């Protein structure tokens, strides 16, 4: 029992350390949370997607993909272009900010559908999601032998806790992020991170 709890805790800590990082997905969840826009759907997509990808990694799919260099090259180019595009959009918001801060009231018609589609793209077209969940977590889980699924369960729990806290806890930051300057700083960090990661992926493809 103690061994299982220790393994699950290790999975939780490892998963959290990989998930809690500035990136396109986290910034999007935070933005949706502040707007109170399709938060449950977005949090659910992120958590369930992570659970599926972690299961693939723990099940050993990561080793199969790594054995096919062509797959990694394709993911590098496609994912790198995606990250560069998102970084450029964030940089544009920094250079041409809105007159007011992030609007948190109301919800435009059709925004839930756009939020869901954007969240799916942020998750499944982001190569770092695969690197973190399938490759890294999968390889670490393999070291735990028969308890690798317990490790994976801990990582899934970390994902659920993080995205829930980020999405629903963002409401507490709504007053601060209503200031244009605060959001420009966040967009600047996202832009810099995404552009660097995008260039790195393309260079290594």
C-alpha positions, 0 to 999 in steps of 0.5 A: 500500500505504501509503495503504491502511494509513493508511486502515485505521489511520484507520478503526481509530482512528475506530471505536475512539474511537466504541466505547470509551465508557461505555454499556449494551452495554459494561457488559453485555459487561463484566458477562458477562466477569466472570461468565464467562457466554456470553462468546464468544457475546456478544463474537461478537454484538457484533463481527458486529453492528458489522461488519454495521452498519459495512458498511451505513454504508459502503455508503451506507444511512446517507444514505437513512435520514437522508433519511427524518425519520420513521425518525430520530424513531421511533428516537429515541423507541424508543431513548430509552425503552430507554436510560431503562429500562436506566438506571433498572435500573442506578440501582436496583442502586445504591440497592439493592445486593446484599449481596455483589459480582458472583458470578463462579462458576457459570452459571444454567440458561438464562442463555446464552439470556438473555444472547444475547437481552439482547445482541441487544437491547442492540445492535440496539435501541440508537440510538447503535449506529446513529448511531456505525456507520451514520451517523458511520462511514459519512459519514467513510468516504465521504470516503475514496472508493475506499478507503472499504471499507478504512476500514470494515475498519479500523473492524470490526477495532477493534470485534473487538479492543475487544469481545474485550479487554473480554469476555475481559479482564474476568476480570482484574478479577473480584477487584476487581469482586467488591466491592459498592462497585466495581460500585455505582460502575460502575452509577452511571456507567452509570445517569447516562450512559444516562438523560442519553442517553435524555432527549437522544434523546427531546428531539430526536425 
